[in-house]
Structure formats: C-alpha cells, structure tokens
Amino acid sequence: MLALQPIHNIPPGPLGPIVNSPIGSDWYTGRDQIHLRGPDMEMQELLFAEFDDEMKMTRTLLERVPENKPEFKPHEKSMPLGKLAAHVAQLPDFARIIAESPGLDFPSGSVKPLVMESRSQLLTAFDGVVRGARLAIAAAAEDEWRKPWKLSFQGKAIMEGSRHQVYRKLFLNHLIHHRAQLGVYLRMNNVPLPATYGPSADDSMGF
C-alpha cells in the first residue's frame, strides 16, 4: 500500500477566471471558501493545486466542442465525438465517488452516462460535477487517501489500491487521456486547440 508523506510548501494552482463560464469562477475559486486546518492541509492543497489546473484546461477544451458533429469519429471503432465530449465532461464525478466511498461496483453503481445535448449543457454538467468533486476532496481527511479502494464489475475486481492511487488512475490519468483524444477529434475538424502544458499550433502562449 502506498504510504503518502506530507509535502510542505506546495504552492496553490493559479486561480484565474474561467472564460464564458455559466457559473462564473465559483468552483475554481472555491479554495478561498474552504477553511483547511492542521495536518490535512498539505494533502488537500497538493490535490487542489493539480485538480484546479486540470479542470481549467479541460473546461477550455470543452468550450470548443462543435455542436453540429456529435456523430463524427475518426475510425469506425472510435467513440463518436458527442459521446467522448460527454464522457470528458462527466469524468470529474469519479473524483467525488472515490473521495466519498470505499469502492464502486458496476452495474450496481448509480453512475449514468451523460448524453451531449449542447455545448452549454456539457459545460453546465461539467461545472456541477467539478464543484461536487472539489467539496468531496475537501471533506476527506489525509488518512482517508491511504485506505484501500476497489473498482469492480459484478463483484469482480477491475482496479484496486489506495484511494490516492485509484484517484490518479481512474480519475486524473483517465481524464487526461480522453481530453487528449478529444483534442485530436477537434483538430480533425479544424477547431483551434488551446494550449495545455505548453503552446499549441493555435495558441503560442506569447512565445
């Protein structure tokens, strides 16, 4: 089992405004409204620094999803664009589930796939699950992240490890993987791509 050690002096992620957000920047600046005390602060602030940055980049990409090509897919075996975008928008809810529960069993779990209806609907759904995930992370004590967590299908284990390990794999790495995949779909439809970890061909970041 992974033993997590407190990491000190981790700077918080940037708290810039979110462009065209139907709810403003409420969930993104929520750190100012969550009062952290004592030994839990290091782990939560470490998680929030990364979480906030990744959610901001994800929302920026979702803001560019075309509404007129939900059935587009680059290959016959690929997921349609609308389904992929909805999956990306819903994935932060896994952070909430992981933080709040000891595991999840499909299909007995209550996770219903989001269906894309419009770009604004995707963004509203995304903002809602991000806000819920952030509150759940804030409520989890540091020792909770060391406890075992299991994803299973009808009782058969698919993934298990410490809560923090599963958070990284099932939520964060999973989201980054599909966000990059969605970026390829947008590029193939001539949609300008935002910068993420560095400049894109459409956003030089001033370089």
C-alpha positions in Angstrom: 0.0 0.0 0.0 1.3 3.4 -0.9 2.3 5.4 2.2 1.7 9.1 1.5 4.1 11.6 3.2 3.1 15.2 3.9 4.7 17.5 1.3 5.3 21.0 2.6 5.3 24.4 0.8 3.3 23.3 -2.2 2.1 26.4 -3.9 -1.6 26.6 -4.8 -2.5 26.4 -8.5 -3.4 29.6 -10.3 -6.8 31.0 -9.6 -7.5 32.8 -12.9 -11.1 33.4 -14.1 -12.8 30.9 -16.3 -13.8 32.2 -19.8 -17.5 32.1 -20.7 -18.4 30.0 -17.6 -22.2 30.0 -17.0 -21.5 30.0 -13.3 -18.5 32.3 -13.3 -15.5 31.0 -11.4 -17.3 29.8 -8.3 -16.0 26.3 -8.3 -12.5 27.3 -9.3 -12.0 29.9 -6.6 -13.7 27.7 -4.1 -10.4 27.1 -2.3 -10.9 30.6 -0.7 -14.1 29.3 0.8 -12.8 26.1 2.2 -11.0 26.5 5.5 -8.2 24.0 6.0 -6.6 23.4 9.3 -3.9 21.2 10.8 -2.3 18.2 9.2 -5.0 17.8 6.5 -3.9 20.9 4.7 -0.8 19.6 2.9 -2.5 16.7 1.2 -5.6 18.7 0.2 -3.7 21.6 -1.1 -1.5 19.3 -3.1 -4.5 17.7 -4.7 -6.2 21.1 -5.3 -3.2 22.6 -7.0 -3.3 19.9 -9.7 -7.1 19.5 -9.7 -7.8 23.1 -10.4 -5.2 23.4 -13.2 -6.5 20.2 -14.9 -10.1 21.3 -14.6 -9.4 24.7 -16.1 -7.6 23.1 -19.1 -10.5 20.6 -19.5 -13.1 23.3 -19.5 -11.3 25.4 -22.0 -11.3 22.4 -24.4 -15.0 21.6 -23.8 -15.8 25.3 -24.7 -14.6 24.5 -28.2 -16.6 21.3 -28.8 -18.6 21.7 -32.0 -22.4 21.1 -31.6 -23.0 20.1 -35.2 -20.8 17.0 -35.4 -21.8 14.7 -32.5 -21.5 11.6 -34.6 -18.1 12.3 -36.0 -15.5 9.7 -35.4 -12.0 9.2 -36.9 -12.4 5.5 -37.2 -15.3 3.0 -37.3 -14.2 1.6 -33.9 -13.8 5.1 -32.4 -16.2 6.7 -29.9 -18.4 9.4 -31.5 -17.3 13.0 -30.7 -20.5 13.8 -28.8 -20.2 10.7 -26.6 -16.5 11.4 -26.0 -17.1 15.0 -25.1 -19.8 14.0 -22.6 -17.5 11.4 -21.1 -14.8 14.0 -20.6 -17.3 16.4 -19.0 -18.6 13.8 -16.6 -15.3 12.3 -15.5 -14.6 14.6 -12.6 -17.5 12.9 -10.9 -15.2 9.9 -10.4 -13.1 12.1 -8.1 -16.2 12.7 -5.9 -17.1 9.0 -5.9 -13.5 8.0 -5.0 -13.3 10.6 -2.2 -16.7 9.7 -0.7 -16.9 5.9 -1.0 -14.8 2.8 -0.3 -15.4 1.5 -3.8 -17.7 1.2 -6.8 -19.3 -1.9 -8.4 -20.7 -1.8 -11.9 -23.5 -2.1 -12.8 -24.9 -1.7 -9.3 -23.4 1.8 -9.0 -25.5 4.8 -9.7 -23.3 6.3 -12.5 -25.4 7.2 -15.5 -23.6 8.2 -18.7 -24.1 11.9 -19.6 -25.5 12.4 -23.1 -24.5 15.5 -25.0 -27.4 17.8 -26.0 -25.5 21.1 -26.5 -22.2 22.7 -25.6 -23.8 24.8 -22.9 -25.4 21.7 -21.4 -22.0 19.9 -21.3 -20.4 22.9 -19.6 -23.2 23.2 -17.0 -22.8 19.5 -16.2 -19.1 19.8 -16.0 -19.2 22.7 -13.7 -21.6 20.8 -11.4 -19.5 17.7 -11.1 -16.3 19.7 -10.6 -17.9 21.6 -7.8 -19.1 18.3 -6.2 -15.7 16.7 -6.6 -13.9 19.7 -5.0 -16.2 19.6 -2.0 -15.6 15.8 -1.6 -11.8 16.2 -1.7 -12.0 19.0 0.8 -14.0 16.8 3.2 -11.7 13.8 3.0 -9.1 13.6 5.8 -5.5 12.9 4.9 -5.5 9.3 6.2 -8.5 8.5 4.0 -6.3 8.7 1.0 -4.2 5.7 2.3 -7.2 3.5 2.7 -8.0 0.7 0.1 -10.4 1.4 -2.7 -11.7 -1.0 -5.3 -13.5 -0.7 -8.7 -15.3 -3.9 -9.6 -17.8 -5.3 -12.1 -20.5 -7.6 -10.6 -18.1 -8.3 -7.7 -15.0 -9.0 -9.8 -12.2 -6.6 -9.1 -11.0 -4.4 -12.0 -8.8 -2.0 -10.2 -7.8 -1.7 -6.5 -5.2 0.1 -4.5 -5.0 3.0 -2.1 -7.7 5.7 -2.6 -5.0 8.0 -3.8 -3.7 5.5 -6.4 -7.1 4.9 -7.7 -7.8 8.7 -7.8 -4.8 9.1 -10.0 -5.6 6.2 -12.4 -9.4 6.1 -12.5 -10.0 9.9 -12.4 -7.0 12.0 -13.3 -5.0 9.9 -15.7 -8.3 8.7 -17.3 -9.4 12.3 -17.8 -6.1 13.5 -19.3 -6.1 10.5 -21.7 -9.6 11.2 -23.0 -9.0 15.0 -23.1 -6.1 14.5 -25.4 -8.2 12.1 -27.5 -10.9 14.8 -27.7 -8.2 17.3 -28.8 -7.4 15.1 -31.8 -11.1 15.0 -32.8 -11.2 18.8 -32.7 -8.0 19.1 -34.7 -9.5 16.8 -37.4 -12.5 19.2 -37.5 -10.3 22.3 -37.9 -11.2 23.6 -34.4 -8.3 25.7 -32.9 -6.8 24.0 -29.9 -5.9 25.8 -26.7 -2.5 25.5 -25.0 -2.3 22.9 -22.2 1.1 22.0 -20.8 2.7 24.2 -23.4 1.9 26.1 -26.6 -0.3 24.6 -29.3 -0.2 25.4 -33.0 -3.1 27.8 -32.4 -2.1 29.2 -29.0 1.5 30.3 -28.7 1.1 31.4 -25.1 3.1 34.5 -26.1 6.2 32.6 -27.1 
